[in-house]
């Protein structure tokens, strides 16, 4: 498995952050996880309760408390399945309580899929993005690594109407003026 290719999953998931603009069904995002892309040459460590390699299907499945670390990135999931036809990674699927963390923030969802050739990552099943005290929620997040764009999709609304993405943004704290002694 090529470390550089596998890290693209983490870097792609890392493109999840704070909102720049919004409409009723989608949101473009800014990248608070930019430092992740600088660690792609670092070793990748995968730990799991078990691993099953299927040479006929050309897959590897890591199951049970899966933890992937590379540099300052950490990905947790219940299962991680790698599809590698002809020995080249084509797709990586993380499922079950997927959490990606970096020093800048975190992303949570039930599933995450990284498709190598189009260089896209899709988190689905309810997505929660957190950067410091800022939080965004939606049903699906698609990240296009080549363009650096991410789109948060709104969940289905009631009565067939489109839902809305949600965001909560904390204002930056103002610096305190020093108080002069005696006055």
C-alpha positions as protocol buffer text, in pm:
chain_id: "A"
residue {
  index: 1
  type: UNK
  ca { x: 0 y: 0 z: 0 }
}
residue {
  index: 2
  type: UNK
  ca { x: 141 y: 339 z: -92 }
}
residue {
  index: 3
  type: UNK
  ca { x: 155 y: 572 z: 205 }
}
residue {
  index: 4
  type: UNK
  ca { x: 101 y: 880 z: -10 }
}
residue {
  index: 5
  type: UNK
  ca { x: -218 y: 737 z: -162 }
}
residue {
  index: 6
  type: UNK
  ca { x: -357 y: 627 z: 174 }
}
residue {
  index: 7
  type: UNK
  ca { x: -288 y: 966 z: 331 }
}
residue {
  index: 8
  type: UNK
  ca { x: -504 y: 1127 z: 67 }
}
residue {
  index: 9
  type: UNK
  ca { x: -800 y: 982 z: 257 }
}
residue {
  index: 10
  type: UNK
  ca { x: -700 y: 1167 z: 569 }
}
residue {
  index: 11
  type: UNK
  ca { x: -613 y: 1487 z: 387 }
}
residue {
  index: 12
  type: UNK
  ca { x: -942 y: 1471 z: 199 }
}
residue {
  index: 13
  type: UNK
  ca { x: -1142 y: 1418 z: 512 }
}
residue {
  index: 14
  type: UNK
  ca { x: -948 y: 1703 z: 662 }
}
residue {
  index: 15
  type: UNK
  ca { x: -1089 y: 1952 z: 414 }
}
residue {
  index: 16
  type: UNK
  ca { x: -1395 y: 1981 z: 626 }
}
residue {
  index: 17
  type: UNK
  ca { x: -1417 y: 2304 z: 820 }
}
residue {
  index: 18
  type: UNK
  ca { x: -1574 y: 2639 z: 876 }
}
residue {
  index: 19
  type: UNK
  ca { x: -1828 y: 2791 z: 640 }
}
residue {
  index: 20
  type: UNK
  ca { x: -1761 y: 3068 z: 390 }
}
residue {
  index: 21
  type: UNK
  ca { x: -2096 y: 3093 z: 207 }
}
residue {
  index: 22
  type: UNK
  ca { x: -2428 y: 2909 z: 229 }
}
residue {
  index: 23
  type: UNK
  ca { x: -2748 y: 2846 z: 41 }
}
residue {
  index: 24
  type: UNK
  ca { x: -3053 y: 2635 z: 127 }
}
residue {
  index: 25
  type: UNK
  ca { x: -2903 y: 2303 z: 17 }
}
residue {
  index: 26
  type: UNK
  ca { x: -2523 y: 2334 z: 24 }
}
residue {
  index: 27
  type: UNK
  ca { x: -2223 y: 2512 z: 168 }
}
residue {
  index: 28
  type: UNK
  ca { x: -1871 y: 2590 z: 40 }
}
residue {
  index: 29
  type: UNK
  ca { x: -1605 y: 2550 z: 310 }
}
residue {
  index: 30
  type: UNK
  ca { x: -1271 y: 2690 z: 418 }
}
residue {
  index: 31
  type: UNK
  ca { x: -992 y: 2447 z: 514 }
}
residue {
  index: 32
  type: UNK
  ca { x: -893 y: 2456 z: 882 }
}
residue {
  index: 33
  type: UNK
  ca { x: -714 y: 2120 z: 838 }
}
residue {
  index: 34
  type: UNK
  ca { x: -456 y: 2252 z: 589 }
}
residue {
  index: 35
  type: UNK
  ca { x: -166 y: 2128 z: 799 }
}
residue {
  index: 36
  type: UNK
  ca { x: -269 y: 1768 z: 728 }
}
residue {
  index: 37
  type: UNK
  ca { x: -154 y: 1787 z: 366 }
}
residue {
  index: 38
  type: UNK
  ca { x: 200 y: 1865 z: 479 }
}
residue {
  index: 39
  type: UNK
  ca { x: 233 y: 1529 z: 660 }
}
residue {
  index: 40
  type: UNK
  ca { x: 176 y: 1299 z: 361 }
}
residue {
  index: 41
  type: UNK
  ca { x: 537 y: 1176 z: 370 }
}
residue {
  index: 42
  type: UNK
  ca { x: 510 y: 1063 z: 733 }
}
residue {
  index: 43
  type: UNK
  ca { x: 460 y: 696 z: 826 }
}
residue {
  index: 44
  type: UNK
  ca { x: 104 y: 564 z: 853 }
}
residue {
  index: 45
  type: UNK
  ca { x: 16 y: 347 z: 1149 }
}
residue {
  index: 46
  type: UNK
  ca { x: -300 y: 132 z: 1142 }
}
residue {
  index: 47
  type: UNK
  ca { x: -413 y: -56 z: 1451 }
}
residue {
  index: 48
  type: UNK
  ca { x: -724 y: -275 z: 1472 }
}
residue {
  index: 49
  type: UNK
  ca { x: -856 y: -578 z: 1657 }
}
residue {
  index: 50
  type: UNK
  ca { x: -826 y: -787 z: 1338 }
}
residue {
  index: 51
  type: UNK
  ca { x: -730 y: -769 z: 972 }
}
residue {
  index: 52
  type: UNK
  ca { x: -858 y: -983 z: 686 }
}
residue {
  index: 53
  type: UNK
  ca { x: -686 y: -975 z: 347 }
}
residue {
  index: 54
  type: UNK
  ca { x: -882 y: -1124 z: 56 }
}
residue {
  index: 55
  type: UNK
  ca { x: -638 y: -1177 z: -229 }
}
residue {
  index: 56
  type: UNK
  ca { x: -913 y: -1293 z: -468 }
}
residue {
  index: 57
  type: UNK
  ca { x: -1122 y: -979 z: -408 }
}
residue {
  index: 58
  type: UNK
  ca { x: -807 y: -765 z: -371 }
}
residue {
  index: 59
  type: UNK
  ca { x: -927 y: -608 z: -47 }
}
residue {
  index: 60
  type: UNK
  ca { x: -801 y: -561 z: 306 }
}
residue {
  index: 61
  type: UNK
  ca { x: -1044 y: -510 z: 593 }
}
residue {
  index: 62
  type: UNK
  ca { x: -942 y: -379 z: 933 }
}
residue {
  index: 63
  type: UNK
  ca { x: -1209 y: -440 z: 1199 }
}
residue {
  index: 64
  type: UNK
  ca { x: -1270 y: -344 z: 1558 }
}
residue {
  index: 65
  type: UNK
  ca { x: -1147 y: -22 z: 1712 }
}
residue {
  index: 66
  type: UNK
  ca { x: -960 y: 87 z: 1399 }
}
residue {
  index: 67
  type: UNK
  ca { x: -718 y: 374 z: 1456 }
}
residue {
  index: 68
  type: UNK
  ca { x: -515 y: 527 z: 1173 }
}
residue {
  index: 69
  type: UNK
  ca { x: -253 y: 788 z: 1256 }
}
residue {
  index: 70
  type: UNK
  ca { x: -20 y: 989 z: 1037 }
}
residue {
  index: 71
  type: UNK
  ca { x: 157 y: 1291 z: 1174 }
}
residue {
  index: 72
  type: UNK
  ca { x: -103 y: 1494 z: 1364 }
}
residue {
  index: 73
  type: UNK
  ca { x: -402 y: 1330 z: 1191 }
}
residue {
  index: 74
  type: UNK
  ca { x: -601 y: 1056 z: 1363 }
}
residue {
  index: 75
  type: UNK
  ca { x: -889 y: 859 z: 1208 }
}
residue {
  index: 76
  type: UNK
  ca { x: -1106 y: 626 z: 1416 }
}
residue {
  index: 77
  type: UNK
  ca { x: -1370 y: 388 z: 1282 }
}
residue {
  index: 78
  type: UNK
  ca { x: -1526 y: 51 z: 1356 }
}
residue {
  index: 79
  type: UNK
  ca { x: -1411 y: -82 z: 1017 }
}
residue {
  index: 80
  type: UNK
  ca { x: -1181 y: 27 z: 736 }
}
residue {
  index: 81
  type: UNK
  ca { x: -1193 y: -153 z: 400 }
}
residue {
  index: 82
  type: UNK
  ca { x: -934 y: -92 z: 130 }
}
residue {
  index: 83
  type: UNK
  ca { x: -1008 y: -190 z: -232 }
}
residue {
  index: 84
  type: UNK
  ca { x: -685 y: -238 z: -430 }
}
residue {
  index: 85
  type: UNK
  ca { x: -732 y: -396 z: -773 }
}
residue {
  index: 86
  type: UNK
  ca { x: -398 y: -489 z: -932 }
}
residue {
  index: 87
  type: UNK
  ca { x: -226 y: -375 z: -611 }
}
residue {
  index: 88
  type: UNK
  ca { x: -326 y: -8 z: -644 }
}
residue {
  index: 89
  type: UNK
  ca { x: -562 y: 150 z: -395 }
}
residue {
  index: 90
  type: UNK
  ca { x: -881 y: 259 z: -573 }
}
residue {
  index: 91
  type: UNK
  ca { x: -1123 y: 313 z: -284 }
}
residue {
  index: 92
  type: UNK
  ca { x: -1117 y: 328 z: 96 }
}
residue {
  index: 93
  type: UNK
  ca { x: -1434 y: 293 z: 301 }
}
residue {
  index: 94
  type: UNK
  ca { x: -1442 y: 379 z: 672 }
}
residue {
  index: 95
  type: UNK
  ca { x: -1761 y: 286 z: 855 }
}
residue {
  index: 96
  type: UNK
  ca { x: -1908 y: 290 z: 1201 }
}
residue {
  index: 97
  type: UNK
  ca { x: -1857 y: 598 z: 1417 }
}
residue {
  index: 98
  type: UNK
  ca { x: -1600 y: 761 z: 1187 }
}
residue {
  index: 99
  type: UNK
  ca { x: -1407 y: 1042 z: 1357 }
}
residue {
  index: 100
  type: UNK
  ca { x: -1122 y: 1238 z: 1200 }
}
residue {
  index: 101
  type: UNK
  ca { x: -927 y: 1474 z: 1424 }
}
residue {
  index: 102
  type: UNK
  ca { x: -640 y: 1713 z: 1377 }
}
residue {
  index: 103
  type: UNK
  ca { x: -505 y: 2000 z: 1587 }
}
residue {
  index: 104
  type: UNK
  ca { x: -747 y: 2232 z: 1403 }
}
residue {
  index: 105
  type: UNK
  ca { x: -1074 y: 2044 z: 1433 }
}
residue {
  index: 106
  type: UNK
  ca { x: -1274 y: 1727 z: 1383 }
}
residue {
  index: 107
  type: UNK
  ca { x: -1528 y: 1564 z: 1153 }
}
residue {
  index: 108
  type: UNK
  ca { x: -1773 y: 1290 z: 1255 }
}
residue {
  index: 109
  type: UNK
  ca { x: -2005 y: 1073 z: 1046 }
}
residue {
  index: 110
  type: UNK
  ca { x: -2126 y: 713 z: 1023 }
}
residue {
  index: 111
  type: UNK
  ca { x: -1937 y: 651 z: 695 }
}
residue {
  index: 112
  type: UNK
  ca { x: -1660 y: 801 z: 483 }
}
residue {
  index: 113
  type: UNK
  ca { x: -1564 y: 694 z: 130 }
}
residue {
  index: 114
  type: UNK
  ca { x: -1248 y: 803 z: -50 }
}
residue {
  index: 115
  type: UNK
  ca { x: -1237 y: 740 z: -427 }
}
residue {
  index: 116
  type: UNK
  ca { x: -875 y: 774 z: -541 }
}
residue {
  index: 117
  type: UNK
  ca { x: -906 y: 844 z: -915 }
}
residue {
  index: 118
  type: UNK
  ca { x: -1156 y: 1132 z: -900 }
}
residue {
  index: 119
  type: UNK
  ca { x: -994 y: 1231 z: -568 }
}
residue {
  index: 120
  type: UNK
  ca { x: -1323 y: 1273 z: -383 }
}
residue {
  index: 121
  type: UNK
  ca { x: -1423 y: 1203 z: -25 }
}
residue {
  index: 122
  type: UNK
  ca { x: -1785 y: 1165 z: 81 }
}
residue {
  index: 123
  type: UNK
  ca { x: -1894 y: 1157 z: 444 }
}
residue {
  index: 124
  type: UNK
  ca { x: -2256 y: 1055 z: 489 }
}
residue {
  index: 125
  type: UNK
  ca { x: -2527 y: 956 z: 731 }
}
residue {
  index: 126
  type: UNK
  ca { x: -2519 y: 1280 z: 929 }
}
residue {
  index: 127
  type: UNK
  ca { x: -2205 y: 1490 z: 940 }
}
residue {
  index: 128
  type: UNK
  ca { x: -2081 y: 1704 z: 1228 }
}
residue {
  index: 129
  type: UNK
  ca { x: -1786 y: 1938 z: 1169 }
}
residue {
  index: 130
  type: UNK
  ca { x: -1617 y: 2117 z: 1455 }
}
residue {
  index: 131
  type: UNK
  ca { x: -1345 y: 2383 z: 1449 }
}
residue {
  index: 132
  type: UNK
  ca { x: -1278 y: 2529 z: 1795 }
}
residue {
  index: 133
  type: UNK
  ca { x: -1624 y: 2642 z: 1916 }
}
residue {
  index: 134
  type: UNK
  ca { x: -1773 y: 2648 z: 1564 }
}
residue {
  index: 135
  type: UNK
  ca { x: -1999 y: 2358 z: 1463 }
}
residue {
  index: 136
  type: UNK
  ca { x: -2167 y: 2267 z: 1131 }
}
residue {
  index: 137
  type: UNK
  ca { x: -2418 y: 1990 z: 1063 }
}
residue {
  index: 138
  type: UNK
  ca { x: -2556 y: 1835 z: 747 }
}
residue {
  index: 139
  type: UNK
  ca { x: -2648 y: 1497 z: 603 }
}
residue {
  index: 140
  type: UNK
  ca { x: -2357 y: 1458 z: 359 }
}
residue {
  index: 141
  type: UNK
  ca { x: -2026 y: 1623 z: 286 }
}
residue {
  index: 142
  type: UNK
  ca { x: -1848 y: 1590 z: -47 }
}
residue {
  index: 143
  type: UNK
  ca { x: -1487 y: 1703 z: -72 }
}
residue {
  index: 144
  type: UNK
  ca { x: -1314 y: 1743 z: -409 }
}
residue {
  index: 145
  type: UNK
  ca { x: -943 y: 1722 z: -339 }
}
residue {
  index: 146
  type: UNK
  ca { x: -833 y: 1843 z: -682 }
}
residue {
  index: 147
  type: UNK
  ca { x: -1023 y: 2171 z: -655 }
}
residue {
  index: 148
  type: UNK
  ca { x: -1009 y: 2208 z: -276 }
}
residue {
  index: 149
  type: UNK
  ca { x: -1387 y: 2255 z: -260 }
}
residue {
  index: 150
  type: UNK
  ca { x: -1623 y: 2095 z: -12 }
}
residue {
  index: 151
  type: UNK
  ca { x: -2001 y: 2094 z: -10 }
}
residue {
  index: 152
  type: UNK
  ca { x: -2220 y: 2023 z: 289 }
}
residue {
  index: 153
  type: UNK
  ca { x: -2563 y: 1894 z: 188 }
}
residue {
  index: 154
  type: UNK
  ca { x: -2878 y: 1960 z: 389 }
}
residue {
  index: 155
  type: UNK
  ca { x: -3082 y: 1671 z: 526 }
}
residue {
  index: 156
  type: UNK
  ca { x: -3425 y: 1597 z: 383 }
}
residue {
  index: 157
  type: UNK
  ca { x: -3685 y: 1825 z: 537 }
}
residue {
  index: 158
  type: UNK
  ca { x: -4042 y: 1765 z: 643 }
}
residue {
  index: 159
  type: UNK
  ca { x: -4325 y: 1729 z: 389 }
}
residue {
  index: 160
  type: UNK
  ca { x: -4084 y: 1685 z: 97 }
}
residue {
  index: 161
  type: UNK
  ca { x: -3934 y: 2031 z: 143 }
}
residue {
  index: 162
  type: UNK
  ca { x: -3556 y: 2065 z: 136 }
}
residue {
  index: 163
  type: UNK
  ca { x: -3386 y: 2076 z: 473 }
}
residue {
  index: 164
  type: UNK
  ca { x: -3115 y: 2318 z: 574 }
}
residue {
  index: 165
  type: UNK
  ca { x: -2756 y: 2290 z: 685 }
}
residue {
  index: 166
  type: UNK
  ca { x: -2691 y: 2425 z: 1032 }
}
residue {
  index: 167
  type: UNK
  ca { x: -2399 y: 2620 z: 1170 }
}
residue {
  index: 168
  type: UNK
  ca { x: -2311 y: 2774 z: 1503 }
}
residue {
  index: 169
  type: UNK
  ca { x: -2019 y: 3020 z: 1497 }
}
residue {
  index: 170
  type: UNK
  ca { x: -1867 y: 3171 z: 1808 }
}
residue {
  index: 171
  type: UNK
  ca { x: -1731 y: 3525 z: 1775 }
}
residue {
  index: 172
  type: UNK
  ca { x: -1361 y: 3570 z: 1838 }
}
residue {
  index: 173
  type: UNK
  ca { x: -1275 y: 3688 z: 2187 }
}
residue {
  index: 174
  type: UNK
  ca { x: -1169 y: 4053 z: 2211 }
}
residue {
  index: 175
  type: UNK
  ca { x: -834 y: 4122 z: 2375 }
}
residue {
  index: 176
  type: UNK
  ca { x: -865 y: 4271 z: 2722 }
}
residue {
  index: 177
  type: UNK
  ca { x: -715 y: 4615 z: 2792 }
}
residue {
  index: 178
  type: UNK
  ca { x: -466 y: 4607 z: 3078 }
}
residue {
  index: 179
  type: UNK
  ca { x: -586 y: 4794 z: 3385 }
}
residue {
  index: 180
  type: UNK
  ca { x: -342 y: 5057 z: 3515 }
}
residue {
  index: 181
  type: UNK
  ca { x: -235 y: 5012 z: 3877 }
}
residue {
  index: 182
  type: UNK
  ca { x: -430 y: 5228 z: 4117 }
}
residue {
  index: 183
  type: UNK
  ca { x: -683 y: 5340 z: 3871 }
}
